[in-house]
Amino acid sequence: MKPGIIKNDEMHEKALALVESLMDAEPGSEQEGELELWSLLIEQYEKEHYPISAPDPIEAIHFRMDQLGLRQKDLEEFIGQKSKVSEVMNRKRPLSLPMIRSLSIHLGIPAAVLVRETPLSPGKTGSSSARKRRPAAAS
């Protein structure tokens, strides 16, 4: 198979099979160059046809906590008091800019992931001024 732009799933499958056969290529060999070229072609096709969206911010925090062996209590240092951590992690409160900065710096989560809008759970807590109020009845 000659290297070229991958245009459909059939070509993609063939390219994957070819890359698999080249996986044991000797460093510096012609086959290694071919492996690199096909890998780039496959990567480009997959980027266009099978995009991976950025993770949900709360899911990203959970994932990073799992990687680092952290518990929810450990987030107090980055988010604030226990109740605030609980509200954020239970989707009752959105991440604030200072929280995003701290989590990005200390846990290594890209800020671009954390600034994505986090769907909040129904019954979101918040100040009474933020809630809709009914107009007072006329007397």
N, CA and C atoms as an extended XYZ file, in Angstrom:
417
Properties=species:S:1:pos:R:3:atomname:S:1:resname:S:1:resid:I:1 pbc="F F F"
N         0.855       -1.173        0.000 N   MET     1
C         0.000        0.000        0.000 CA  MET     1
C         0.900        1.235        0.000 C   MET     1
N         0.580        2.158       -0.882 N   LYS     2
C         1.363        3.368       -1.037 CA  LYS     2
C         0.849        4.444       -0.064 C   LYS     2
N         1.736        5.168        0.621 N   PRO     3
C         1.280        6.221        1.541 CA  PRO     3
C         0.481        7.296        0.814 C   PRO     3
N        -0.573        7.758        1.442 N   GLY     4
C        -1.409        8.808        0.877 CA  GLY     4
C        -2.485        9.191        1.871 C   GLY     4
N        -3.238       10.213        1.540 N   ILE     5
C        -4.312       10.687        2.402 CA  ILE     5
C        -5.347        9.573        2.558 C   ILE     5
N        -5.717        9.311        3.805 N   ILE     6
C        -6.736        8.296        4.090 CA  ILE     6
C        -8.100        8.967        3.942 C   ILE     6
N        -8.947        8.390        3.088 N   LYS     7
C       -10.206        9.045        2.743 CA  LYS     7
C       -11.455        8.339        3.240 C   LYS     7
N       -11.327        7.092        3.683 N   ASN     8
C       -12.527        6.390        4.155 CA  ASN     8
C       -12.137        5.320        5.175 C   ASN     8
N       -13.149        4.714        5.764 N   ASP     9
C       -12.907        3.716        6.819 CA  ASP     9
C       -12.171        2.486        6.306 C   ASP     9
N       -12.425        2.118        5.066 N   GLU    10
C       -11.740        0.946        4.504 CA  GLU    10
C       -10.225        1.212        4.419 C   GLU    10
N        -9.870        2.386        3.914 N   MET    11
C        -8.449        2.742        3.835 CA  MET    11
C        -7.843        2.849        5.241 C   MET    11
N        -8.622        3.344        6.175 N   HIS    12
C        -8.178        3.471        7.564 CA  HIS    12
C        -7.850        2.106        8.152 C   HIS    12
N        -8.715        1.142        7.926 N   GLU    13
C        -8.490       -0.222        8.434 CA  GLU    13
C        -7.220       -0.830        7.841 C   GLU    13
N        -7.036       -0.630        6.548 N   LYS    14
C        -5.833       -1.160        5.893 CA  LYS    14
C        -4.575       -0.493        6.441 C   LYS    14
N        -4.662        0.801        6.672 N   ALA    15
C        -3.513        1.533        7.220 CA  ALA    15
C        -3.189        1.054        8.632 C   ALA    15
N        -4.205        0.792        9.430 N   LEU    16
C        -3.985        0.282       10.787 CA  LEU    16
C        -3.292       -1.080       10.750 C   LEU    16
N        -3.733       -1.930        9.843 N   ALA    17
C        -3.110       -3.253        9.708 CA  ALA    17
C        -1.649       -3.116        9.278 C   ALA    17
N        -1.389       -2.201        8.383 N   LEU    18
C        -0.014       -1.977        7.926 CA  LEU    18
C         0.858       -1.473        9.076 C   LEU    18
N         0.350       -0.525        9.850 N   VAL    19
C         1.101        0.003       10.991 CA  VAL    19
C         1.396       -1.113       11.988 C   VAL    19
N         0.431       -1.957       12.208 N   GLU    20
C         0.643       -3.086       13.130 CA  GLU    20
C         1.784       -3.979       12.641 C   GLU    20
N         1.855       -4.196       11.346 N   SER    21
C         2.921       -5.048       10.802 CA  SER    21
C         4.296       -4.359       10.873 C   SER    21
N         4.298       -3.027       10.997 N   LEU    22
C         5.557       -2.279       11.048 CA  LEU    22
C         6.004       -1.956       12.484 C   LEU    22
N         5.269       -2.386       13.465 N   MET    23
C         5.556       -2.023       14.853 CA  MET    23
C         6.931       -2.497       15.333 C   MET    23
N         7.459       -3.552       14.789 N   ASP    24
C         8.762       -4.068       15.224 CA  ASP    24
C         9.908       -3.565       14.347 C   ASP    24
N         9.690       -2.469       13.662 N   ALA    25
C        10.719       -1.928       12.769 CA  ALA    25
C        11.968       -1.525       13.557 C   ALA    25
N        13.104       -1.779       12.989 N   GLU    26
C        14.388       -1.424       13.614 CA  GLU    26
C        14.550        0.102       13.591 C   GLU    26
N        15.049        0.669       14.686 N   PRO    27
C        15.284        2.116       14.707 CA  PRO    27
C        16.219        2.535       13.572 C   PRO    27
N        15.834        3.608       12.909 N   GLY    28
C        16.639        4.123       11.811 CA  GLY    28
C        16.406        3.439       10.480 C   GLY    28
N        15.587        2.409       10.449 N   SER    29
C        15.344        1.674        9.205 CA  SER    29
C        14.306        2.390        8.337 C   SER    29
N        14.220        1.946        7.084 N   GLU    30
C        13.226        2.473        6.159 CA  GLU    30
C        11.817        2.174        6.678 C   GLU    30
N        11.664        0.995        7.306 N   GLN    31
C        10.357        0.616        7.851 CA  GLN    31
C         9.934        1.548        8.987 C   GLN    31
N        10.914        2.015        9.773 N   GLU    32
C        10.567        2.939       10.860 CA  GLU    32
C        10.044        4.261       10.276 C   GLU    32
N        10.660        4.730        9.225 N   GLY    33
C        10.177        5.936        8.556 CA  GLY    33
C         8.775        5.753        8.010 C   GLY    33
N         8.532        4.582        7.443 N   GLU    34
C         7.206        4.265        6.913 CA  GLU    34
C         6.183        4.204        8.056 C   GLU    34
N         6.582        3.623        9.166 N   LEU    35
C         5.714        3.548       10.351 CA  LEU    35
C         5.334        4.955       10.813 C   LEU    35
N         6.298        5.852       10.887 N   GLU    36
C         6.034        7.222       11.324 CA  GLU    36
C         5.088        7.938       10.362 C   GLU    36
N         5.320        7.763        9.063 N   LEU    37
C         4.477        8.405        8.063 CA  LEU    37
C         3.035        7.911        8.169 C   LEU    37
N         2.859        6.593        8.223 N   TRP    38
C         1.513        6.029        8.322 CA  TRP    38
C         0.841        6.435        9.635 C   TRP    38
N         1.611        6.535       10.695 N   SER    39
C         1.047        6.957       11.983 CA  SER    39
C         0.485        8.367       11.892 C   SER    39
N         1.206        9.249       11.215 N   LEU    40
C         0.723       10.618       11.027 CA  LEU    40
C        -0.534       10.657       10.166 C   LEU    40
N        -0.546        9.867        9.114 N   LEU    41
C        -1.714        9.823        8.233 CA  LEU    41
C        -2.944        9.300        8.985 C   LEU    41
N        -2.747        8.274        9.792 N   ILE    42
C        -3.850        7.711       10.586 CA  ILE    42
C        -4.326        8.729       11.616 C   ILE    42
N        -3.377        9.371       12.279 N   GLU    43
C        -3.728       10.371       13.295 CA  GLU    43
C        -4.582       11.482       12.690 C   GLU    43
N        -4.205       11.959       11.526 N   GLN    44
C        -4.957       13.024       10.866 CA  GLN    44
C        -6.370       12.561       10.523 C   GLN    44
N        -6.493       11.363        9.983 N   TYR    45
C        -7.819       10.832        9.631 CA  TYR    45
C        -8.692       10.709       10.875 C   TYR    45
N        -8.114       10.188       11.960 N   GLU    46
C        -8.883        9.990       13.191 CA  GLU    46
C        -9.271       11.318       13.830 C   GLU    46
N        -8.415       12.312       13.729 N   LYS    47
C        -8.738       13.644       14.258 CA  LYS    47
C        -9.962       14.214       13.560 C   LYS    47
N       -10.037       14.010       12.254 N   GLU    48
C       -11.144       14.547       11.462 CA  GLU    48
C       -12.420       13.731       11.603 C   GLU    48
N       -12.293       12.408       11.700 N   HIS    49
C       -13.474       11.551       11.674 CA  HIS    49
C       -13.904       11.006       13.029 C   HIS    49
N       -13.038       11.018       13.999 N   TYR    50
C       -13.347       10.506       15.330 CA  TYR    50
C       -12.814       11.470       16.390 C   TYR    50
N       -13.304       12.735       16.368 N   PRO    51
C       -12.767       13.710       17.322 CA  PRO    51
C       -13.104       13.328       18.762 C   PRO    51
N       -12.194       13.668       19.646 N   ILE    52
C       -12.397       13.415       21.068 CA  ILE    52
C       -12.609       14.766       21.726 C   ILE    52
N       -13.769       14.938       22.334 N   SER    53
C       -14.049       16.219       22.973 CA  SER    53
C       -13.357       16.273       24.338 C   SER    53
N       -13.148       17.492       24.792 N   ALA    54
C       -12.522       17.683       26.105 CA  ALA    54
C       -13.449       17.128       27.183 C   ALA    54
N       -12.882       16.605       28.256 N   PRO    55
C       -13.719       16.019       29.310 CA  PRO    55
C       -14.470       17.084       30.101 C   PRO    55
N       -15.503       16.660       30.763 N   ASP    56
C       -16.249       17.491       31.687 CA  ASP    56
C       -15.301       17.884       32.830 C   ASP    56
N       -15.331       19.129       33.295 N   PRO    57
C       -14.401       19.558       34.343 CA  PRO    57
C       -14.433       18.699       35.614 C   PRO    57
N       -15.610       18.352       36.078 N   ILE    58
C       -15.708       17.566       37.309 CA  ILE    58
C       -15.168       16.155       37.073 C   ILE    58
N       -15.460       15.582       35.915 N   GLU    59
C       -14.913       14.261       35.584 CA  GLU    59
C       -13.390       14.324       35.507 C   GLU    59
N       -12.852       15.418       34.971 N   ALA    60
C       -11.401       15.582       34.889 CA  ALA    60
C       -10.783       15.653       36.286 C   ALA    60
N       -11.454       16.353       37.194 N   ILE    61
C       -10.954       16.441       38.574 CA  ILE    61
C       -10.972       15.066       39.224 C   ILE    61
N       -12.077       14.333       39.058 N   HIS    62
C       -12.166       12.970       39.614 CA  HIS    62
C       -11.043       12.086       39.056 C   HIS    62
N       -10.821       12.157       37.759 N   PHE    63
C        -9.796       11.342       37.113 CA  PHE    63
C        -8.421       11.661       37.692 C   PHE    63
N        -8.124       12.966       37.821 N   ARG    64
C        -6.814       13.368       38.344 CA  ARG    64
C        -6.669       12.976       39.808 C   ARG    64
N        -7.750       13.080       40.570 N   MET    65
C        -7.713       12.656       41.977 CA  MET    65
C        -7.362       11.172       42.059 C   MET    65
N        -7.986       10.389       41.194 N   ASP    66
C        -7.729        8.947       41.168 CA  ASP    66
C        -6.268        8.679       40.815 C   ASP    66
N        -5.745        9.400       39.833 N   GLN    67
C        -4.350        9.221       39.435 CA  GLN    67
C        -3.382        9.533       40.573 C   GLN    67
N        -3.703       10.570       41.341 N   LEU    68
C        -2.810       11.023       42.401 CA  LEU    68
C        -3.123       10.410       43.762 C   LEU    68
N        -4.161        9.580       43.823 N   GLY    69
C        -4.545        8.962       45.091 CA  GLY    69
C        -5.094        9.971       46.092 C   GLY    69
N        -5.786       10.988       45.583 N   LEU    70
C        -6.344       12.023       46.453 CA  LEU    70
C        -7.776       11.701       46.838 C   LEU    70
N        -8.172       12.248       47.977 N   ARG    71
C        -9.568       12.142       48.420 CA  ARG    71
C       -10.198       13.526       48.289 C   ARG    71
N       -11.516       13.577       48.398 N   GLN    72
C       -12.215       14.845       48.263 CA  GLN    72
C       -11.706       15.840       49.305 C   GLN    72
N       -11.378       15.375       50.483 N   LYS    73
C       -10.856       16.236       51.551 CA  LYS    73
C        -9.579       16.953       51.105 C   LYS    73
N        -8.778       16.290       50.276 N   ASP    74
C        -7.524       16.885       49.804 CA  ASP    74
C        -7.756       18.103       48.909 C   ASP    74
N        -8.960       18.247       48.364 N   LEU    75
C        -9.257       19.373       47.481 CA  LEU    75
C        -9.513       20.667       48.241 C   LEU    75
N        -9.701       20.575       49.547 N   GLU    76
C        -9.966       21.775       50.338 CA  GLU    76
C        -8.841       22.792       50.176 C   GLU    76
N        -7.635       22.317       50.029 N   GLU    77
C        -6.473       23.195       49.843 CA  GLU    77
C        -6.596       24.025       48.559 C   GLU    77
N        -7.285       23.503       47.557 N   PHE    78
C        -7.369       24.167       46.259 CA  PHE    78
C        -8.707       24.863       46.017 C   PHE    78
N        -9.771       24.355       46.631 N   ILE    79
C       -11.114       24.872       46.378 CA  ILE    79
C       -11.638       25.707       47.542 C   ILE    79
N       -11.333       25.300       48.733 N   GLY    80
C       -11.836       26.014       49.908 CA  GLY    80
C       -12.414       25.040       50.919 C   GLY    80
N       -13.245       25.560       51.761 N   GLN    81
C       -13.801       24.752       52.847 CA  GLN    81
C       -14.551       23.507       52.350 C   GLN    81
N       -14.714       22.576       53.252 N   LYS    82
C       -15.313       21.269       52.959 CA  LYS    82
C       -16.653       21.396       52.227 C   LYS    82
N       -17.503       22.302       52.696 N   SER    83
C       -18.829       22.442       52.081 CA  SER    83
C       -18.721       22.918       50.629 C   SER    83
N       -17.775       23.796       50.363 N   LYS    84
C       -17.582       24.308       49.001 CA  LYS    84
C       -17.087       23.188       48.082 C   LYS    84
N       -16.146       22.382       48.577 N   VAL    85
C       -15.637       21.240       47.799 CA  VAL    85
C       -16.793       20.302       47.475 C   VAL    85
N       -17.606       20.017       48.485 N   SER    86
C       -18.741       19.116       48.296 CA  SER    86
C       -19.716       19.664       47.260 C   SER    86
N       -20.014       20.952       47.343 N   GLU    87
C       -20.942       21.556       46.384 CA  GLU    87
C       -20.390       21.489       44.962 C   GLU    87
N       -19.100       21.778       44.794 N   VAL    88
C       -18.488       21.726       43.467 CA  VAL    88
C       -18.515       20.303       42.936 C   VAL    88
N       -18.058       19.368       43.729 N   MET    89
C       -17.947       17.986       43.265 CA  MET    89
C       -19.306       17.327       43.042 C   MET    89
N       -20.345       17.843       43.695 N   ASN    90
C       -21.703       17.323       43.499 CA  ASN    90
C       -22.507       18.181       42.533 C   ASN    90
N       -21.790       19.071       41.828 N   ARG    91
C       -22.382       19.903       40.781 CA  ARG    91
C       -23.476       20.837       41.302 C   ARG    91
N       -23.289       21.316       42.489 N   LYS    92
C       -24.231       22.270       43.066 CA  LYS    92
C       -23.689       23.691       42.950 C   LYS    92
N       -22.388       23.823       42.686 N   ARG    93
C       -21.723       25.118       42.583 CA  ARG    93
C       -20.726       25.050       41.441 C   ARG    93
N       -20.683       26.090       40.601 N   PRO    94
C       -19.693       26.093       39.516 CA  PRO    94
C       -18.297       26.418       40.043 C   PRO    94
N       -17.296       26.028       39.285 N   LEU    95
C       -15.918       26.380       39.624 CA  LEU    95
C       -15.743       27.883       39.412 C   LEU    95
N       -15.072       28.521       40.349 N   SER    96
C       -14.763       29.940       40.203 CA  SER    96
C       -13.390       30.074       39.550 C   SER    96
N       -13.057       31.264       39.099 N   LEU    97
C       -11.761       31.488       38.470 CA  LEU    97
C       -10.605       31.163       39.420 C   LEU    97
N       -10.649       31.584       40.704 N   PRO    98
C        -9.559       31.204       41.612 CA  PRO    98
C        -9.443       29.685       41.802 C   PRO    98
N       -10.576       28.979       41.825 N   MET    99
C       -10.547       27.520       41.945 CA  MET    99
C        -9.885       26.906       40.717 C   MET    99
N       -10.261       27.413       39.547 N   ILE   100
C        -9.714       26.908       38.288 CA  ILE   100
C        -8.204       27.103       38.255 C   ILE   100
N        -7.764       28.282       38.631 N   ARG   101
C        -6.322       28.552       38.660 CA  ARG   101
C        -5.605       27.594       39.587 C   ARG   101
N        -6.137       27.437       40.791 N   SER   102
C        -5.490       26.595       41.794 CA  SER   102
C        -5.454       25.134       41.357 C   SER   102
N        -6.563       24.623       40.851 N   LEU   103
C        -6.612       23.227       40.401 CA  LEU   103
C        -5.663       23.002       39.223 C   LEU   103
N        -5.612       23.975       38.329 N   SER   104
C        -4.730       23.848       37.175 CA  SER   104
C        -3.264       23.816       37.616 C   SER   104
N        -2.900       24.720       38.488 N   ILE   105
C        -1.511       24.794       38.953 CA  ILE   105
C        -1.125       23.582       39.788 C   ILE   105
N        -1.956       23.224       40.759 N   HIS   106
C        -1.581       22.205       41.733 CA  HIS   106
C        -1.874       20.770       41.305 C   HIS   106
N        -2.891       20.588       40.468 N   LEU   107
C        -3.211       19.221       40.029 CA  LEU   107
C        -2.794       18.970       38.586 C   LEU   107
N        -2.371       20.024       37.885 N   GLY   108
C        -1.914       19.845       36.513 CA  GLY   108
C        -3.029       19.582       35.524 C   GLY   108
N        -4.238       20.035       35.842 N   ILE   109
C        -5.357       19.891       34.904 CA  ILE   109
C        -5.356       21.137       34.030 C   ILE   109
N        -5.347       20.979       32.717 N   PRO   110
C        -5.335       22.164       31.853 CA  PRO   110
C        -6.514       23.094       32.154 C   PRO   110
N        -6.228       24.376       32.250 N   ALA   111
C        -7.277       25.369       32.528 CA  ALA   111
C        -8.370       25.307       31.464 C   ALA   111
N        -7.994       25.008       30.224 N   ALA   112
C        -8.985       24.921       29.144 CA  ALA   112
C       -10.045       23.861       29.424 C   ALA   112
N        -9.675       22.821       30.147 N   VAL   113
C       -10.642       21.787       30.523 CA  VAL   113
C       -11.539       22.302       31.641 C   VAL   113
N       -10.938       22.982       32.612 N   LEU   114
C       -11.677       23.427       33.788 CA  LEU   114
C       -12.629       24.590       33.525 C   LEU   114
N       -12.356       25.401       32.500 N   VAL   115
C       -13.233       26.545       32.231 CA  VAL   115
C       -14.480       26.157       31.455 C   VAL   115
N       -14.532       24.944       30.965 N   ARG   116
C       -15.742       24.499       30.268 CA  ARG   116
C       -16.922       24.563       31.225 C   ARG   116
N       -18.075       24.874       30.702 N   GLU   117
C       -19.254       24.964       31.543 CA  GLU   117
C       -19.578       23.604       32.139 C   GLU   117
N       -19.845       23.602       33.434 N   THR   118
C       -20.177       22.373       34.146 CA  THR   118
C       -21.681       22.326       34.345 C   THR   118
N       -22.326       21.281       33.841 N   PRO   119
C       -23.766       21.192       34.083 CA  PRO   119
C       -24.012       21.046       35.584 C   PRO   119
N       -24.890       21.882       36.122 N   LEU   120
C       -25.202       21.823       37.543 CA  LEU   120
C       -26.407       20.937       37.767 C   LEU   120
N       -26.447       20.334       38.936 N   SER   121
C       -27.579       19.487       39.309 CA  SER   121
C       -28.772       20.363       39.641 C   SER   121
N       -29.974       19.838       39.419 N   PRO   122
C       -31.169       20.597       39.819 CA  PRO   122
C       -31.095       20.883       41.317 C   PRO   122
N       -31.677       21.992       41.717 N   GLY   123
C       -31.648       22.332       43.135 CA  GLY   123
C       -30.353       23.013       43.507 C   GLY   123
N       -29.724       23.657       42.518 N   LYS   124
C       -28.454       24.353       42.749 CA  LYS   124
C       -28.609       25.328       43.899 C   LYS   124
N       -27.599       25.351       44.756 N   THR   125
C       -27.613       26.312       45.843 CA  THR   125
C       -27.125       27.634       45.317 C   THR   125
N       -27.539       28.690       45.937 N   GLY   126
C       -27.095       30.008       45.517 CA  GLY   126
C       -27.754       31.058       46.369 C   GLY   126
N       -27.386       32.297       46.167 N   SER   127
C       -27.944       33.362       46.985 CA  SER   127
C       -29.384       33.616       46.581 C   SER   127
N       -30.164       34.115       47.536 N   SER   128
C       -31.570       34.361       47.262 CA  SER   128
C       -31.746       35.452       46.216 C   SER   128
N       -30.772       36.373       46.092 N   SER   129
C       -30.888       37.427       45.086 CA  SER   129
C       -30.779       36.864       43.677 C   SER   129
N       -30.139       35.708       43.537 N   ALA   130
C       -29.988       35.099       42.225 CA  ALA   130
C       -31.246       34.347       41.805 C   ALA   130
N       -32.105       34.062       42.760 N   ARG   131
C       -33.330       33.329       42.455 CA  ARG   131
C       -34.380       34.297       41.920 C   ARG   131
N       -35.256       33.774       41.076 N   LYS   132
C       -36.341       34.619       40.563 CA  LYS   132
C       -37.358       34.820       41.679 C   LYS   132
N       -37.820       36.029       41.782 N   ARG   133
C       -38.828       36.337       42.788 CA  ARG   133
C       -40.108       36.758       42.082 C   ARG   133
N       -41.203       36.452       42.741 N   ARG   134
C       -42.497       36.884       42.204 CA  ARG   134
C       -42.702       38.342       42.578 C   ARG   134
N       -43.342       39.069       41.693 N   PRO   135
C       -43.641       40.458       42.069 CA  PRO   135
C       -44.632       40.473       43.225 C   PRO   135
N       -44.506       41.455       44.061 N   ALA   136
C       -45.424       41.580       45.203 CA  ALA   136
C       -46.825       41.855       44.687 C   ALA   136
N       -47.806       41.258       45.339 N   ALA   137
C       -49.195       41.445       44.943 CA  ALA   137
C       -49.634       42.866       45.300 C   ALA   137
N       -50.381       43.452       44.403 N   ALA   138
C       -50.873       44.811       44.646 CA  ALA   138
C       -51.963       44.763       45.698 C   ALA   138
N       -51.994       45.752       46.609 N   SER   139
C       -53.029       45.778       47.655 CA  SER   139
C       -54.207       46.548       47.217 C   SER   139
